[in-house]
Amino acid sequence: MDGRQALALAAGGARRAVVLKFGLPVAAVFMVFLIIFGALSGIGGVSSASAAGCGEPGQPADDGEHGNGQQGSDNGGASKELRARQVTNAKIIDEVAKEGKLPGRATLIALMTALAESQLDNINYGDRDSVGLFQQRPVAGWGTKEQIMDPKYAAKMFFFGGDSGDPPGLEDVPWENLSLNDAAQKVQRSGFPNAYGPKETQARSIAKEAGIDTERSGENHPNRPAPSTSGGTSGSSGNGKDPDEPTGDCNTSGKPGKPGEPFHDGNANWPDKVRNPRSTADAIKWAKAEADSHRANWYQKCLAFTSIAYGWNYSGTNYAIDHYTDVMPKDMRHDGDRNPPVGALMFWDTGHRAGHVAIYVGDGKIASNDIGPIGEIAIVPATDIETKWNAKYLGWSPPYYPNGG
């Protein structure tokens, strides 16, 4: 609930109380205060933008049409009519899962996700351009609005993602070993990462009513049905595919290159205009501490990670490759130079729109997201980006964020 919603709830009762007790003049003054408070809430109450440029699929909905706030309840406050639509949509989702030879657990994850995102109702509105059961966004590559409004298409996209894993579906991440909540979050990348777990009770209740066996076995990695026909998965290191794809924050032209020679420490001073909230030493210290924490907060957020390491809230650039080719001044780009200074930003063309960037920490190593456990920061040889993702090394630059904030 943001400030504007709180204001709306408070104002209803407050108006009546003030009018009755003090009369209209005082009530008018009080309402002016509420308006000013509401304006300020509109500024500060909006959830902070993600440091990454990843498009969020939409925000979780309340439980049920009337919203009883009981997260563990069977129906979430749903009306009889909504419950009927939920059961119908659940059957469609399970049909798609069966066609893809997925186990019942995959259906359960999808039902929990749709309950959090849309109340498992095929709505034609949502946060920004989000629509449908899973609140998928046309701008993020999930399809046209008309396609997403088709429950069967939406379910296929949730399970199998787009062509070449862009955007990624459930089968593009190592979901089998994740909790139900975390598996859903890997696909949705929501600003409310823990919204899905509380929907398990409700999802199981709907599944039971729809005759869905959530315990059935299935092939975890089948041949994918339309709309995704290409093979390969993202979500594990060493599979030749970079998780930092177009929906991530993290260059575009060119074909992936072959692995090159080892990287060695170079010597260079940053230009005077390179000024960050954190020093190079502190940024590296922070990055290494983040790696030690094993927090899975950085899925497809390579540029966000580097900028936050240097003390910014955001980089001010949508894609890593653009940060190097467009934002970075030409005299700061060191194309193909394999002797980066400690603290430099290193860039790769992964063959996807987004590309990849990491921080050079010395001794031929980088701090990078997704190259180890997905979503985590790992300290690895810089050559891993080439050998594991078959990416083309572009060069290095100082940690310069002219649009950062």
C-alpha positions in Angstrom: 0.0 0.0 0.0 1.5 3.4 -1.0 0.9 6.8 0.5 -2.0 7.6 -1.8 -3.9 4.4 -0.9 -3.4 5.1 2.8 -4.6 8.6 2.3 -7.8 7.4 0.6 -8.6 5.0 3.5 -7.8 7.6 6.1 -9.7 10.4 4.4 -13.0 8.7 4.3 -13.4 8.4 8.0 -11.5 11.6 8.8 -13.7 13.8 6.7 -16.8 12.7 8.5 -15.3 13.0 11.9 -14.0 16.6 11.3 -17.2 17.8 9.7 -19.3 16.6 12.6 -17.1 17.8 15.4 -15.8 21.2 14.1 -18.0 22.2 11.2 -17.2 23.0 7.6 -14.5 25.7 8.0 -12.2 23.4 10.0 -13.0 20.5 7.7 -11.9 22.5 4.7 -8.6 23.3 6.3 -8.2 19.6 7.2 -8.9 18.6 3.6 -6.2 21.0 2.3 -3.8 19.3 4.6 -4.8 15.9 3.2 -4.3 17.1 -0.3 -0.8 18.4 0.5 0.0 15.1 2.2 -1.3 13.2 -0.7 0.9 15.1 -3.1 3.9 14.3 -1.0 2.9 10.7 -0.8 2.6 10.6 -4.5 6.3 11.6 -4.7 7.7 9.5 -1.9 5.2 6.7 -1.9 6.0 5.3 -5.3 8.2 2.2 -5.0 11.8 3.1 -5.9 12.8 2.2 -9.4 14.9 -0.8 -9.9 18.6 -0.1 -10.4 18.4 -2.4 -13.4 16.5 -1.6 -16.5 14.6 -4.9 -16.3 10.9 -4.5 -17.1 8.8 -5.8 -14.2 6.0 -8.1 -15.3 3.5 -6.3 -13.0 2.6 -6.0 -9.4 0.9 -8.7 -7.3 -2.9 -8.3 -6.9 -4.9 -8.5 -3.6 -6.4 -11.8 -2.5 -9.9 -12.2 -4.1 -12.3 -9.8 -5.6 -13.2 -8.5 -2.2 -9.7 -8.9 -0.6 -10.0 -10.5 2.8 -6.3 -10.2 3.4 -5.9 -13.8 4.6 -3.0 -15.0 2.6 -3.4 -18.6 3.6 -7.1 -18.9 3.0 -8.4 -21.3 0.4 -10.2 -18.8 -1.8 -8.5 -15.5 -1.0 -11.9 -13.9 -0.6 -12.9 -14.7 -4.2 -16.5 -14.4 -5.3 -18.3 -17.4 -6.7 -18.0 -15.9 -10.2 -14.3 -15.2 -9.8 -13.7 -18.7 -8.4 -15.3 -20.2 -11.5 -13.0 -18.2 -13.8 -10.0 -19.2 -11.7 -10.8 -22.9 -12.1 -11.3 -22.5 -15.8 -8.0 -20.7 -16.2 -6.3 -23.3 -14.0 -7.4 -26.1 -16.3 -6.0 -24.2 -19.3 -2.6 -23.7 -17.6 -2.4 -27.3 -16.6 -3.3 -28.4 -20.2 -0.3 -26.4 -21.4 1.9 -27.9 -18.8 0.8 -31.4 -19.8 1.4 -30.7 -23.5 4.9 -29.7 -22.5 5.4 -32.8 -20.4 5.9 -30.8 -17.3 5.2 -32.1 -13.8 2.4 -31.0 -11.6 4.8 -28.9 -9.5 5.2 -26.6 -12.6 1.5 -26.2 -12.8 1.4 -25.3 -9.1 4.1 -22.7 -9.5 2.1 -21.1 -12.4 -1.1 -21.1 -10.4 0.6 -19.4 -7.5 2.1 -16.9 -9.8 -1.1 -16.0 -11.6 -2.9 -15.7 -8.3 -0.4 -13.1 -7.1 -0.3 -11.2 -10.3 -3.9 -11.2 -11.4 -6.0 -13.3 -9.0 -5.8 -15.9 -11.7 -8.2 -13.8 -13.7 -7.5 -12.9 -17.3 -7.7 -9.1 -16.8 -6.9 -6.6 -19.6 -5.2 -4.0 -17.4 -2.3 -3.9 -14.9 0.8 -2.0 -13.9 2.0 0.0 -16.9 1.3 -2.2 -20.0 1.0 -5.5 -18.0 -2.1 -7.6 -18.9 -3.4 -11.1 -18.6 -3.0 -13.9 -16.1 0.7 -13.4 -15.5 0.7 -9.7 -16.0 3.1 -10.0 -18.9 4.3 -6.9 -20.6 4.3 -6.4 -24.4 7.2 -4.0 -24.1 9.3 -6.7 -22.3 8.9 -9.1 -25.2 6.2 -11.4 -23.9 4.1 -10.8 -27.0 1.4 -8.5 -28.2 -1.5 -7.5 -25.9 -3.8 -9.7 -28.0 -1.5 -12.7 -27.6 -1.0 -12.2 -23.9 -4.7 -12.0 -23.4 -5.0 -15.6 -24.7 -4.6 -17.7 -21.5 -3.1 -20.6 -23.4 -0.4 -18.4 -25.1 0.3 -16.7 -21.8 0.8 -20.0 -20.0 3.1 -21.2 -22.8 5.2 -18.0 -22.4 5.3 -18.5 -18.6 6.5 -22.1 -18.9 8.8 -21.8 -21.9 9.6 -18.2 -22.5 10.3 -16.5 -25.8 12.5 -17.6 -28.7 16.1 -18.4 -27.6 15.0 -17.9 -24.0 14.2 -14.2 -24.4 12.3 -13.4 -22.2 13.0 -16.5 -20.0 10.3 -18.9 -18.9 10.2 -21.4 -16.1 12.1 -23.9 -18.2 14.9 -21.4 -18.7 15.8 -21.3 -15.0 16.9 -24.1 -12.7 13.5 -24.2 -11.0 13.4 -27.8 -9.9 15.7 -27.1 -6.9 14.1 -23.8 -5.9 11.3 -23.1 -3.6 7.9 -22.6 -5.2 8.1 -18.8 -4.4 11.6 -18.4 -5.7 10.9 -20.4 -8.9 8.0 -18.0 -9.7 10.2 -15.0 -9.0 12.9 -16.2 -11.3 10.4 -15.8 -14.2 8.5 -12.8 -13.0 11.4 -10.7 -11.5 8.8 -8.8 -9.6 9.4 -5.9 -7.3 7.5 -8.0 -4.7 9.8 -11.1 -4.6 8.0 -12.9 -1.8 4.4 -12.5 -3.2 4.0 -16.0 -4.5 4.6 -18.3 -1.6 1.6 -17.2 0.4 -0.6 -18.3 -2.6 0.2 -22.0 -2.2 -2.9 -22.9 -0.1 -5.2 -21.1 -2.5 -3.5 -22.6 -5.6 -3.8 -26.1 -4.2 -7.4 -25.6 -3.4 -8.2 -24.4 -7.0 -6.1 -27.2 -8.4 -8.1 -29.8 -6.4 -11.4 -28.2 -7.6 -10.1 -28.3 -11.2 -9.1 -31.9 -11.0 -5.4 -31.1 -11.3 -2.8 -33.5 -9.9 0.0 -31.2 -8.6 2.1 -34.3 -7.6 2.3 -35.9 -11.0 5.7 -36.6 -12.5 6.9 -35.3 -15.8 9.9 -34.5 -17.9 11.6 -31.4 -16.6 13.2 -30.3 -19.9 10.9 -31.3 -22.8 11.0 -30.3 -26.4 9.3 -26.9 -26.2 6.0 -26.2 -27.8 5.1 -23.0 -29.6 5.7 -20.1 -29.2 9.2 -21.1 -28.2 10.8 -23.6 -30.5 14.5 -23.1 -30.0 16.5 -25.2 -27.6 18.8 -24.2 -24.8 18.2 -22.9 -21.3 19.4 -19.9 -19.4 19.9 -20.1 -15.8 23.1 -22.2 -15.3 26.6 -21.2 -15.9 28.7 -23.0 -18.5 25.8 -23.5 -20.9 27.0 -21.1 -23.6 24.2 -18.6 -23.0 24.3 -15.3 -21.1 21.4 -14.7 -18.7 21.8 -10.9 -19.3 19.4 -10.7 -22.2 17.3 -7.9 -23.6 15.0 -7.6 -20.6 18.1 -7.1 -18.4 20.0 -3.9 -17.8 23.0 -5.2 -19.2 25.5 -4.5 -26.0 24.3 -5.3 -29.4 26.2 -5.8 -32.6 28.6 -8.5 -33.6 28.8 -12.2 -33.2 30.1 -14.0 -30.0 33.9 -14.2 -30.2 36.2 -17.0 -29.3 38.1 -17.2 -25.9 41.2 -15.1 -25.9 44.3 -14.8 -23.8 44.4 -14.3 -20.0 43.7 -10.8 -18.6 46.5 -9.0 -16.7 46.5 -6.0 -14.4 47.2 -2.7 -16.2 48.1 0.7 -14.8 45.9 3.7 -15.5 44.6 6.7 -13.6 40.9 7.6 -14.0 40.2 10.9 -15.7 39.3 13.8 -13.5 35.6 13.6 -14.4 35.3 10.1 -13.1 33.9 10.7 -9.7 31.9 8.1 -7.9 30.3 8.0 -4.4 32.6 5.0 -3.6 36.3 4.8 -4.2 37.7 2.0 -6.4 39.0 0.2 -3.3 35.7 0.5 -1.5 33.8 -0.6 -4.6 35.9 -3.7 -4.9 35.6 -4.4 -1.2 31.8 -4.1 -1.5 31.6 -6.3 -4.6 33.7 -9.1 -2.8 31.5 -8.8 0.3 28.4 -9.2 -2.0 30.0 -12.3 -3.5 30.6 -13.7 0.0 27.0 -13.1 1.0 25.6 -15.4 -1.7 22.5 -13.3 -2.0 20.7 -14.0 -5.3 19.7 -10.4 -5.9 21.4 -9.8 -9.3 19.7 -11.9 -11.9 20.2 -10.0 -15.3 21.3 -6.9 -13.4 25.0 -6.6 -14.4 25.0 -2.9 -15.1 23.0 -2.3 -11.9 25.5 -4.3 -9.9 28.5 -2.3 -11.2 26.9 1.1 -10.6 25.6 0.2 -7.1 29.1 -1.2 -6.2 30.4 2.3 -7.0 27.8 3.9 -4.7 25.1 4.9 -7.2 21.4 4.0 -6.9 21.2 3.5 -10.7 23.4 3.7 -13.7 21.1 5.9 -15.8 21.6 3.6 -18.8 19.3 0.8 -20.0 21.8 -1.7 -21.4 25.4 -2.5 -20.6 26.5 -2.4 -24.3 25.0 1.1 -24.7 26.9 2.2 -21.7 30.1 1.3 -23.5 29.4 2.2 -27.1 27.1 5.2 -26.6 27.5 6.7 -23.1 31.2 6.1 -22.5 33.3 8.9 -24.2 35.5 7.5 -27.0 38.7 8.4 -25.2 37.7 6.3 -22.2 37.0 3.1 -24.3 39.9 0.7 -24.5 38.7 -1.6 -27.2 40.1 -5.1 -27.0 42.7 -4.2 -24.4 43.3 -7.2 -22.1 45.2 -5.3 -19.5 42.5 -3.5 -17.5 43.3 -1.6 -14.3 41.9 -2.8 -11.1 38.4 -1.4 -10.7 37.8 -1.0 -14.5 34.5 -1.9 -16.1 34.8 -4.8 -18.6 32.3 -5.2 -21.4 31.3 -8.2 -23.6 28.9 -8.6 -26.5 26.9 -11.8 -25.7 25.0 -11.8 -28.9 21.9 -10.4 -27.2 20.7 -6.8 -27.0 21.8 -6.3 -23.4 25.4 -7.6 -23.4 27.4 -7.9 -20.2 29.6 -5.8 -17.9 31.6 -6.8 -14.8 34.1 -5.2 -12.5 37.8 -6.1 -12.8 39.1 -6.9 -9.3 42.7 -7.8 -10.3 44.8 -10.9 -10.9 42.8 -11.7 -14.1 39.5 -11.9 -12.2 36.1 -10.1 -12.2 33.2 -9.7 -10.0 30.2 -10.7 -12.1 26.6 -11.7 -11.7 25.1 -14.9 -13.1 28.4 -16.5 -14.1 28.3 -18.6 -10.9 25.0 -19.4 -9.2 22.3 -17.5 -11.0 21.5 -14.2 -9.4 24.6 -14.2 -7.2 27.9 -12.3 -7.6 30.9 -14.5 -8.1 34.6 -13.8 -8.3 35.8 -15.7 -11.4 38.5 -15.5 -14.1 37.5 -12.8 -16.6 38.0 -15.4 -19.4 34.9 -17.3 -18.0 32.6 -14.9 -19.9 34.2 -16.0 -23.1 34.7 -19.7 -22.4 31.3 -20.3 -20.7 29.1 -17.8 -22.6 31.0 -17.7 -25.9 30.9 -13.9 -25.6 33.1 -11.4 -27.5 35.2 -9.2 -25.3 34.8 -5.5 -26.3 37.1 -3.7 -24.0 37.3 -1.9 -20.7 36.6 1.6 -19.5 36.9 3.6 -16.2 33.9 3.3 -13.9 32.2 6.3 -15.4 28.4 6.9 -14.9 27.6 10.3 -16.3 23.9 9.6 -16.0 24.1 7.9 -12.6 22.1 9.1 -9.6 
